Amino acid sequence: MGWDGRVTRAVLIMMTIGISVWAGRPLVVDDAGTVAPFECELEAVFAYERDTGLRHVETPVALTYGLPARIDIGAAFGWQWEERRTGTGWESENDVTDLLLLVKWNPLTAERFWADHALVGTLKIPTADEDEGFGSGKVDYDLMYIATKAVTDELQADVNVGYGWIGGGDDVVHYGLALRWQATERIEWVAEVVTETVLASDNDTAVALTGGLRWSVSEELVLDAAVGGGLNKHAPDWAATVGLTWVFGFPAQSR
């Protein structure tokens, strides 16, 4: 996939990096949990993606705040850089990312409804420069359903199904399955398979597989890393990500 395939390219960035800044780091697939009320969760990510004729780096930072009734709200913003192959060689561009706003609601829990269930709404505001090949250049929306189920004491599964309304008219359906295995008290192994179908592009479907780990340095700080690649021609050849999640609160409010 060359860099000039902007329909597929703009969509795949959402799958591999964009909204995944909020996911069950370092994965794209999210879990149904929300941030505890009156606590903040800061996520910082360095992501690299490589495909035929394209190298992409993105460094989003997301801040999420927990509200009562198992609701959280968040915003993400960052910087991105691309190197693209042209007819005469390679050219590079860099810009800020689009601004992402998120609301997540976890109304049903496993105690009564077999699994934890959540809905996530994401709004993408086009702060990146479309003329330089970044983003759709229009406001995009995404609505996603999440189910999280504990298979055993150590193994959990997450299922995501979502629909993205892309401003340029290239709507997408995306879905994925993730497994999380608590190997030790501090180490958790994770793996996922994700797919995304561009409805206006002959139903092109990208499929990618990713594996990685999380290391709980403390109750407040988690480090993560993952690597993965496309399972068909519509997904990037490979991608890697490292990041951290830091949880902090406001004791005066949380009592």
N, C-alpha and C positions, 0 to 999 in steps of 0.2 A: 504494500500500500504506500504510494508516494504521498508526500506532504500535501499535494494539491488536491487530494481527495477529501475536501473539507466536510462534506456531509458525514461520512463515516468517521473522520478524524475528530470532529467536534464532539460527537457522541461518545466515542471511545475514551476520550479524556475524562468524561464523567464516570465511566465505568471503572477505569483503572486508577484514577487519582482524585478527580474532582470531589464528588460528594463523599468519597470514601474517607476523607479526613475525619468524619464523625463515626465511621463504622467501627466494628469490633477490631480495632487496630491489632495487627497490621493488615487486616483483610478489607475487602470491599463489602462483603456481607456483614450486616449489622445484627446485633442482638436486641432483644426487646427491653432490656433494662434502661432505666433513666437515672440521671444524676440525682442524688439525695437532695431534699429541699434545702435551700439556702446555702448550697455548696456550689463551687465552680470547678469545672474541669477544663484544663488547658491542654491542647494537643498540638504538638509541633512535628512536622513531617518533612523528610527529604525523600523525594521520589524520582526515580530515573526510568525512562522508558525508551526502548530502541526498536525500530522497525526498519524495513527496507526504505532507504532514503530519508530517514528521520531519526533524530535523537532529541529527547525532550526531558528537561529537568523542571521540577516544580517544588516549591517550598511553602506550602500553605500552613497557616496557624489558625486554630479554631478555639473559640471560647464558648463554653456551654454553661448555663446556669439552671439549677434545679428549682422547680416550683412545687407546691403541694399538689396532691391528687395525681402523683406520678406523671408530671409534665416537665419537660425541659425545653429551653429555647437556646439558640446558639447562632453564632456568626463566624464565618471563615473568610480569610483574605490572605494573599501572599504574592509571590513573584514567580515568574516562569521564564524559561529560556529554551529556544529550539535551534537546532542546526538542521538544515534541509538541503537535500541534493537537488540541484537544478541542472539544466542542460549544459552549463559551463563549469560546474563545480559545486561547491557547498556555500550556502549563505546562512547567516545566523540572525535571529531576532530575539528580543526579550521585552517583557512587558509585565505589568501587574496582572494578577488573575482576576477573573470575575468575582464579585462579592456574592457569597452564599449566605442565606438566612434559613434557619431550620426551626421547626416545631415538632416535638415528639411526644406522643401520648400513649401511656401503657395502661389501658382501662381494665384489662382482664389478666388475672394471674393464674399460675399453675395450681394453686391450692383449690380452686373451684372450677377451672376451665381446662384441665389437662395440660395446658402449656401456657406460657406467658405470651400475650398478644399485644402488639403495638402498631400504631400508625405514625408515619413520618411524612411531613410536608416540607418540601425544599423549594425556595425561591432563588433563582440565579439572576442577579442584576448585572448587565453587561458593562462592567468597568474595564475589561480588557479590550484591546484594539482589534476589531474584526478585520480591518484592512491589512493588518500584519499577519492574519491567519490564525488569530486566537479567539475561540469561542464563536457563538452564533451571531453576536452583535445585537441580540434581542433578548427580552426577558423570557426566561425559561422556567417551567414549573415541573415538579415531580411529586408523585404521591406513591408511597410504598407501604405494604403490609409486611409485618414481621411476626414470626412465631419462633419461640425458643423453648426447647424441651430437654430436660435432663434425662438422658438415656440410662446412665448409671451414676454413681457418686462421682466418678472421674470424667465421664464423657457427656458432653452437651452438643446438641445440634441446633442450628439456626437456619430458618428458611426465609427468604425475601422474595416478594413479587411486587413489581412496581411498573408505573407508566410515566413516561416523561413527555411533556408538551414542549417541544423545541420551537423557539420563536420563528425559525426559518421554515417551519412546516414539516420538518423531518422527525416526526414523533417516534418514540422508541418504547419497546417493552423490554424490561430487564428482570432477571430472576437469578437466584443463586442458592447454593447449599453450602454450609460451613460446618465443620466438626472441630470441637475443642476438647483436648485431652489434658487433664491436670496430672502431669507426670510426677511432680514433686510439689512441695508446699510453695515454692517460688517460681517453678518453670511450668509453662503451659504450651503444648504443641498445638498448632492450628493449621487447618487446610481448608480450601474451598474450591468450588467450581462455579463460575459465573458466566452468564450469557446475556447478550443484548442484541435485539433485533431492530433494525432501522426499517420502519414500516413503509417509508416512501422510496426506498432504494432497493426494489425487487426483493424485499424481505431478507436482506443480507443479515446474517446472524454471526456475531463474534462469540467465540467460546474460549475461556482462559482458565488455567489451573494455577493455583498459588499455594505455597506452603511456607510456614515460618514459626516463630516462637515469641512468647512474652516472658519477660523476666521481671518479677515483682521485687524491686529493690527494697521497698518498704510498703506500708499500707497506702501511702500517698503517691508513690512514684512507680511507674511501670515503663520499662524500655521494651522495644519490639523491633523485629526485623523479619523480612519475608522476601522471597524471590519467586517468580512465576513466568509463565509464557503462554502464548496463544496455542490453541489446539486446532485452529483452522486459519485460513489465509486472511480472514477479516479481523483477527485480533492481532495486537502487536506481537512481534517475535518474542520479546521478553521484557520484564520489568522488575525492578527491585525497589524496596522502600525500607527506611529506618525511621523510627520516631520515638516519642515519649508521651506519656500521659501523666499529668500532675493534677491531683485533686486537692483543693484547699477550700476552706469555708470561712464563715463569719460567726464565731462562737456566740457573740452577743445575740444574734438573731436566731441561731439554731436551738437555743435552749427553750 
